[in-house]
């Protein structure tokens, strides 16, 4: 009986440690590890530009150009993420073969991370293209709107204005 109880207790500890390790691994994943962080930066600027197009003095042609750029980036990101996911499946499939071809797996891994790098480069290129489309005054106005929006969010969350750094009381 003691052996059964000992085995059950040990099993519970093992299962709990596996669950905790999984949750810790998920919590440790960076947002934007696949280029999404840059996408969010680009998309937030697009949102600011389109919402404040009158304040920024954008022409109708510029507004349409920003919208077109937004949709092109969105389509490219969806396609790139799908390709990356398909490569992940191909890697898994290759690893589950009876005889794993190391060269094939390495080639697939290289292809996957080249795709991720290209996605990141495309996101940076779109961000730069958006900013280069604006005049220096318009870029400054977008930055000030972004900072104001960030300060308002910080004020709502913490009940006080932020000075760029969050002060936490312990």
Helices and strands as residue ranges (DSSP letters): H 2-27, H 36-51, H 53-56, H 60-95, H 102-133, H 136-158
